[in-house]
Amino acid sequence: MLSILDSMHDQYTLQQLALRNGQDRPEIWIAYQGLIYDVSGSRLWFNGKHYEHWAGQDLTDELKDAPHTEAVFGRFKVIGEIKK
């Protein structure tokens, strides 16, 4: 049975997310708490790198080291979720 979230967003594996790193493909995606965000339009993610962080990864555990809160994700479109 599908959950409400499953029906709202496409699902991607971590391997599919890894390809959207701004190097292997033009898309620049990151994940946080199971959701995948498209940060392609952000100048701060140019070429898939944002300070010491790389796109194409789940950055949930790295947010604690960031100078911003999770509110920053509200600026970006959710395009999917991590497939479990």
C-alpha positions as protocol buffer text, in pm:
chain_id: "A"
residue {
  index: 1
  type: MET
  ca { x: 0 y: 0 z: 0 }
}
residue {
  index: 2
  type: LEU
  ca { x: 132 y: 348 z: -88 }
}
residue {
  index: 3
  type: SER
  ca { x: 163 y: 618 z: 175 }
}
residue {
  index: 4
  type: ILE
  ca { x: 48 y: 972 z: 107 }
}
residue {
  index: 5
  type: LEU
  ca { x: 412 y: 1081 z: 66 }
}
residue {
  index: 6
  type: ASP
  ca { x: 475 y: 802 z: -186 }
}
residue {
  index: 7
  type: SER
  ca { x: 196 y: 927 z: -406 }
}
residue {
  index: 8
  type: MET
  ca { x: 318 y: 1289 z: -392 }
}
residue {
  index: 9
  type: HIS
  ca { x: 685 y: 1242 z: -486 }
}
residue {
  index: 10
  type: ASP
  ca { x: 895 y: 1022 z: -707 }
}
residue {
  index: 11
  type: GLN
  ca { x: 1132 y: 788 z: -527 }
}
residue {
  index: 12
  type: TYR
  ca { x: 1504 y: 765 z: -598 }
}
residue {
  index: 13
  type: THR
  ca { x: 1774 y: 536 z: -465 }
}
residue {
  index: 14
  type: LEU
  ca { x: 2091 y: 673 z: -308 }
}
residue {
  index: 15
  type: GLN
  ca { x: 2272 y: 564 z: -623 }
}
residue {
  index: 16
  type: GLN
  ca { x: 2037 y: 770 z: -840 }
}
residue {
  index: 17
  type: LEU
  ca { x: 2081 y: 1067 z: -607 }
}
residue {
  index: 18
  type: ALA
  ca { x: 2460 y: 1030 z: -631 }
}
residue {
  index: 19
  type: LEU
  ca { x: 2444 y: 1085 z: -1009 }
}
residue {
  index: 20
  type: ARG
  ca { x: 2282 y: 1427 z: -957 }
}
residue {
  index: 21
  type: ASN
  ca { x: 2602 y: 1578 z: -821 }
}
residue {
  index: 22
  type: GLY
  ca { x: 2655 y: 1854 z: -1079 }
}
residue {
  index: 23
  type: GLN
  ca { x: 2941 y: 1658 z: -1235 }
}
residue {
  index: 24
  type: ASP
  ca { x: 2794 y: 1334 z: -1376 }
}
residue {
  index: 25
  type: ARG
  ca { x: 2467 y: 1503 z: -1473 }
}
residue {
  index: 26
  type: PRO
  ca { x: 2362 y: 1868 z: -1488 }
}
residue {
  index: 27
  type: GLU
  ca { x: 2112 y: 1829 z: -1204 }
}
residue {
  index: 28
  type: ILE
  ca { x: 2230 y: 1924 z: -856 }
}
residue {
  index: 29
  type: TRP
  ca { x: 2029 y: 1743 z: -591 }
}
residue {
  index: 30
  type: ILE
  ca { x: 2075 y: 1697 z: -219 }
}
residue {
  index: 31
  type: ALA
  ca { x: 1872 y: 1504 z: 37 }
}
residue {
  index: 32
  type: TYR
  ca { x: 1770 y: 1597 z: 388 }
}
residue {
  index: 33
  type: GLN
  ca { x: 1556 y: 1385 z: 620 }
}
residue {
  index: 34
  type: GLY
  ca { x: 1448 y: 1157 z: 337 }
}
residue {
  index: 35
  type: LEU
  ca { x: 1342 y: 1430 z: 94 }
}
residue {
  index: 36
  type: ILE
  ca { x: 1539 y: 1523 z: -219 }
}
residue {
  index: 37
  type: TYR
  ca { x: 1580 y: 1889 z: -309 }
}
residue {
  index: 38
  type: ASP
  ca { x: 1681 y: 2040 z: -642 }
}
residue {
  index: 39
  type: VAL
  ca { x: 1946 y: 2305 z: -570 }
}
residue {
  index: 40
  type: SER
  ca { x: 2055 y: 2340 z: -935 }
}
residue {
  index: 41
  type: GLY
  ca { x: 1955 y: 2706 z: -948 }
}
residue {
  index: 42
  type: SER
  ca { x: 2152 y: 2807 z: -640 }
}
residue {
  index: 43
  type: ARG
  ca { x: 2480 y: 2989 z: -701 }
}
residue {
  index: 44
  type: LEU
  ca { x: 2594 y: 2848 z: -366 }
}
residue {
  index: 45
  type: TRP
  ca { x: 2584 y: 2497 z: -515 }
}
residue {
  index: 46
  type: PHE
  ca { x: 2773 y: 2582 z: -835 }
}
residue {
  index: 47
  type: ASN
  ca { x: 2931 y: 2268 z: -984 }
}
residue {
  index: 48
  type: GLY
  ca { x: 2776 y: 2060 z: -708 }
}
residue {
  index: 49
  type: LYS
  ca { x: 2990 y: 2189 z: -422 }
}
residue {
  index: 50
  type: HIS
  ca { x: 2878 y: 2404 z: -128 }
}
residue {
  index: 51
  type: TYR
  ca { x: 3174 y: 2485 z: 93 }
}
residue {
  index: 52
  type: GLU
  ca { x: 3295 y: 2141 z: 208 }
}
residue {
  index: 53
  type: HIS
  ca { x: 2972 y: 1963 z: 109 }
}
residue {
  index: 54
  type: TRP
  ca { x: 2909 y: 1781 z: -219 }
}
residue {
  index: 55
  type: ALA
  ca { x: 2576 y: 1736 z: -394 }
}
residue {
  index: 56
  type: GLY
  ca { x: 2432 y: 1396 z: -472 }
}
residue {
  index: 57
  type: GLN
  ca { x: 2432 y: 1297 z: -106 }
}
residue {
  index: 58
  type: ASP
  ca { x: 2207 y: 1279 z: 196 }
}
residue {
  index: 59
  type: LEU
  ca { x: 2324 y: 1573 z: 406 }
}
residue {
  index: 60
  type: THR
  ca { x: 2101 y: 1505 z: 708 }
}
residue {
  index: 61
  type: ASP
  ca { x: 2391 y: 1428 z: 942 }
}
residue {
  index: 62
  type: GLU
  ca { x: 2595 y: 1725 z: 818 }
}
residue {
  index: 63
  type: LEU
  ca { x: 2343 y: 1998 z: 899 }
}
residue {
  index: 64
  type: LYS
  ca { x: 2468 y: 2020 z: 1257 }
}
residue {
  index: 65
  type: ASP
  ca { x: 2794 y: 2167 z: 1120 }
}
residue {
  index: 66
  type: ALA
  ca { x: 2619 y: 2426 z: 901 }
}
residue {
  index: 67
  type: PRO
  ca { x: 2585 y: 2795 z: 992 }
}
residue {
  index: 68
  type: HIS
  ca { x: 2214 y: 2779 z: 900 }
}
residue {
  index: 69
  type: THR
  ca { x: 1908 y: 2583 z: 1012 }
}
residue {
  index: 70
  type: GLU
  ca { x: 1691 y: 2338 z: 823 }
}
residue {
  index: 71
  type: ALA
  ca { x: 1474 y: 2635 z: 724 }
}
residue {
  index: 72
  type: VAL
  ca { x: 1712 y: 2685 z: 429 }
}
residue {
  index: 73
  type: PHE
  ca { x: 1552 y: 2386 z: 257 }
}
residue {
  index: 74
  type: GLY
  ca { x: 1230 y: 2585 z: 222 }
}
residue {
  index: 75
  type: ARG
  ca { x: 1397 y: 2779 z: -60 }
}
residue {
  index: 76
  type: PHE
  ca { x: 1423 y: 2471 z: -280 }
}
residue {
  index: 77
  type: LYS
  ca { x: 1177 y: 2248 z: -460 }
}
residue {
  index: 78
  type: VAL
  ca { x: 1127 y: 1895 z: -327 }
}
residue {
  index: 79
  type: ILE
  ca { x: 1155 y: 1669 z: -628 }
}
residue {
  index: 80
  type: GLY
  ca { x: 1144 y: 1331 z: -462 }
}
residue {
  index: 81
  type: GLU
  ca { x: 1225 y: 1114 z: -168 }
}
residue {
  index: 82
  type: ILE
  ca { x: 1486 y: 853 z: -86 }
}
residue {
  index: 83
  type: LYS
  ca { x: 1361 y: 508 z: -175 }
}
residue {
  index: 84
  type: LYS
  ca { x: 1367 y: 284 z: 130 }
}
